[in-house]
């Protein structure tokens, strides 16, 4: 007779698995999952441990999706979890809403993501683990950065970093918090301060030998210098990031190519810009990245051919649909300035108005996101 494995032993290994996932330790996470799957076949019956496994398997697949690895049918996971939601209490209930928020955010469903995150935040009081609290605040910092709520994003990022810096094994997370802090400083046009933060983050990657983290740091610095108008520095950092992203088959590749394309346009190197457009569209289609397909077409439509009003307006239709009003405002302002410089004042006013309406939508959304 095969001896049953105690459920407490499997639960302990599940905790180790979640630690590996939170640390983005891909190799260890995959190995632990294989061990746990074998253990479950011989574990004494325990419904909560099985639910915990299902939640972590869902979280594991979310992690794999960021590495462009085949995560399997993640939709099956969410359907199973939703069907068993009533059985989850306490910490399991918190995990369900937290992980579902991450999943919805990955799908760019902003409204559903914030709804899930808010439900998880209501249950955060039951979490004793300091690292888990930091993880939650880090994810909210990333979310609010994405929707350009800088003051909220900075608050969550600083809270998370204050915890992570007390734990030497979470140096990687400290650096990713600095990415978010630097990004918010860029959004607030504090470019000098942002470059200091991001250069410090890049230096911090040296001791970690983590090419993915290094590539993120390079990309963030490139974007900072683009916004600052330091186009040679922007091109240098973005080119290095793209080389690494290609090696990693990273989902961040379209974003980096889009920004380098923007740099080359600013430098009036339009042939290079068009080559980047074609490369960016190829990768965006492979990754099914609708956002950057639209944004690449936006730059092409405005700068690389006789003005293509259809491509430009499709950009604003898409951004409005996905509630990216900050990007909508910024790009509409770019079109308005373009027309203003070319003395097409009526069209310029039209896009200034689009920018203004987008800003109004940002303000309307503040109560929803904050309350």
N, C-alpha and C positions, 0 to 999 in steps of 0.2 A: 504493500500500500504506500502511495506517495504521501509524504508528510505535508500537511497544509502549511503555507507560509502565513505568519501572523499579519493581520491587516495593518497593525501599527508599524511593522517593519517596512511594508510597502508604502505606507503614508510617509515615513521618514525619507525613503528614496524619492518619493514625489516632491518633497520639499527641496531635496538636492537638485532635482530636475528643474524646478522653478527658479532656483538660484542661478543655475546655468543659463536659463532662458533670459532672466533679467540682466545678466552680465553679457548677453549676446555671444555666449560661448557656443558656437554652432557645433563644433566637433563633439564636445562633451554632452551637449543637449541631445544630439542624435543618438549617441552611444547609450545614454541613460534611458532614453525612450525604449530602445530595443530590449534592454534588460528588464524594464518595468513591464512591457507587454508579455514577456515570458513569465514573470512573477505573477501576473494577474490570473494566468491559467491555473495556478496552484494556490491562490490566496483564499483564506477563509472568507465567507461571504460578509461583505460590508458595503452597504449602499452608498454611504457618504464617501468612502475611498474611491469607489467607481465613478461617482459624480466628479470628484476632485480630479481624477485622471482625465475624464472627458473635458473638463474645463482647461486643464493644462495642455492637452492635445490640441485644443482649439487655439490656445495662446502660442503654442509651439509652431503651428502652421502660419499664424500671423507673422511670427518672426521670420520663418523661411521665405515668406512672400517678399519681405524687404531685401532679401538676398537673391531675388530672382530665381529661387530654387522651386522645384515642383513640390508644392505643399499638399498635393492631393485635393480631394473634393471638400474644400472648407465649408461649402454650403450645407453638406450633410451634417457637419458638426453643429452648425448653428441651429439647424432644424431639430436635431436630437436634443440639444440643450434647451431650446424653447419648449419642446414637448415635455421636458422633465423639470421645468422651472419651479413648479410648486413644491418639489421635493427639496429645493435648496434653501437653507436657512443660514443665518449668521454670516460667517466668512465666505461660504460658498455663494451666497446671494450677492455679496459685494463683488466677488470675482466675476460672476456672471455679467453684471452691469458694466464693470470696468473693461473686461475683455470685449464685450459687445460694442462698447464705445470705440475701442481701438479698431475693431472690424469695420464699423460704419464709417469711421474717419478714413480708413484705408480706401473705402469705396467712394469717398468724397461726398457722402451723405451727411452734410454738416448739421442739419436740423436733428436728425436721428442720433448722430454722435453726441451732440451736447445734451440731448435728453437722457441718454444712457449715462454719460459722465456725471450729470447732476444726481441721478439716482445712486450711483456709486459713491459720490461725495457725501450723500446723506448717511451712508453706512460706514464711512471712514472711521467713526468713533470706536468701532469694534476692532480695528486693526491695531495690534500692539507692536508689530515689527516696524522699526524705524525705516529700514530700507524699503519696505512696501509703501510707507507713507511718501518717501522720496520718489519712488517710482510713479505713484499716482500724480504727484505734483509736477514731475517731469513731463508726463504725458499731457497734462492739462496745459503746461507751458508751451509745448509744441503745438497743441491744438489752437490756443489763442494767438500764437505767433502766425499760424497759417491764415487765420481770419483777421489778422492785423489789429488785434486788441492788445496793443503794446504794454499798457500799464498792468493788465491782468497777466500777460505772458511773463513779464519781468518779475512780478511778484511770485508767481509759481516757480519760475526758474531759480530765483535766488533762494527760496525756501528749500527746494530740492538740493541745490548745490551745497547749502550749509550742512545738510545731513550727509551727503555723499563724501564730502571732504574729510569726514571723521573716520571713514572706512577705506584703508589703503587699497583694497581690492576693487574699489569702485572709482578708480582714477579715470577710467574711460567715460563713465557717466558725468563726472565733473567737467570733462572737456566738452561733452555734448551739451551740457548746460551752458557753457561759455559760447557755443555756437548760437544758441537761442538768444542769449543776452546780446551778443554781437549783432545778430539779425535785427533785434528790436532797436538797437542803437542806430543801425543803418536806416530803418524805417523812420526814425526820428531825426534823420540827417546829422547825427553826431558821428560823422565819418572818421575823424581822427581817433576818438575814443573807441569806436568799433574796431578800427584796424589794430589798435593796441591789444584789445581783448582777443581778437582772432589770431594775431601773430603769436600771442602767448599760448593759445590753444594749439596752434600748429607746432610750436616748440614742445608742448607737452606730449604730442604724439610720438616724438622721437624715441622715448624709452619704452613705448608699448609695442612697437613693431606691428602696427595695425594699419595695413594699407587702406582699408575702407575708411577708417577714421581720418587718416592723412588726406585722402581724396576729398572728404567732406570739408576739411579745414581749408584746403586749396581752393575749392569751389566757392566757399563763403568769402574768402579774401578777394577772389576775382570779382565777385558781385559787389563787394564793398568798394573796390577801386573803380569799377564801372560807374556806380552811382556817384562817386566822387569826381569822375571825369579824368582819372589817371588811367588812360586807355592802354598804354604800354604795359603797365604793371598788371592791369586786369587781364590782358591777353596772356601774359606769362603764367599767371596762376591758373586761369581757366584751362589753358592748353595742357598743363601738367595734370590737372584734375581729370580732364577728358581721357588722357592716356591711361590713367589708373582705372577710371570707370569702365573703359572698354575691356581691360584685362579682367575686371570683376563681373562683367555683364550686369552692371549696376542699373537699377531703375532710375537713378539720378542723372543718367547720361543725357536725356533730352533737355533737362533743365540747364545743364552746363553748356551744351551746344547752342541752345537758344541765347544764352547770355553772351557767349563768344561771338555769335552771329551779330548780336546787337553792338558789340565792341567794334567789329570790323566795319559795320555800317557807319558808326561814329567816326572811324578813321578813314572813311571813304574808300575802303578796300572792298569794293562791291562784288568782284569776282569770287574772292575768298568767302564773302558773306553768302553768296548763292550756293557755293559748294557745301558750306555748313548747313544751309537750308535743306539741301537734298539729303545730306547725312542725317540731320536731325529728324526729318520726316521718316526716313527708313527705320531708325531706332524707335521713334514714337509709335509707328504702326506695329512694329514687332511687339512692343510692350503694351500696346493698346492704351497709350497715354493720350487721351483726348485733349487734355488741357494744353499740352505742348504742341500737338498738331495744330490746334487753333492759334496758339501764340506765334508759332513759326510762320503760319500763313499770314498772320497780322503784319509781321515785319516785311514779308515778301510783298504783300499787297500795298504797303505804304511806301516802301523804299526801292524795291528791286524790279519794278516794272511800271508802266504807266499806271497810275493809282487805281487799284482794284477795290472799288467801294464795297463790292459784295464780300470779299474776304475780310475787310475791316469790320463791316457791320456784323458778320457772322461771329466775330470775336466777342462783341458786346452782347449778342444774344446768348452765347454760351456762358459767359461770365455771370450774366444776370441769372441764368437758369441754375447755376451752381452756387449762387450767393457769394461770389467773389467780388464784392463791390469795391474793395480797396484796389484790386488790380484793374477793375473796370474804370475807376476814377483816374488812376495813373495813366493808363493807355489812352483814354479819351483826351486827357490833357496833352499827351504827346501828339495826337492827331491834330488837336486844336492849335497847338504851337506851330506844327508843320504848316498848316494852312495859313496861319497868321503871318509866318515868315514869307510865304509865297503870295501874300496880299489877297488871299481868297477869304475875305472877312466874313461873308455870310456862312460859309461852311465852318469856319473857325468858331463862330458863335454857336453853331449847332452842336459841336463836340464839347465846347466848354459847358454847354447846358447838360449834356450827358454826364460829364464829370460831376457837375453840381448835384444832379439827381442821384448819382451813385453815392456821393457823400451824405446826402439826406437819408438814403437807405441804410448806410452805416450807422447813423445816429438812431434811426428807428429800431435797429437791431440791438442796440446796446442794452435796453431794458430786458430783452429776452435772454441775452447771454449772461447778464449779471444777476438777474433775479431768480 
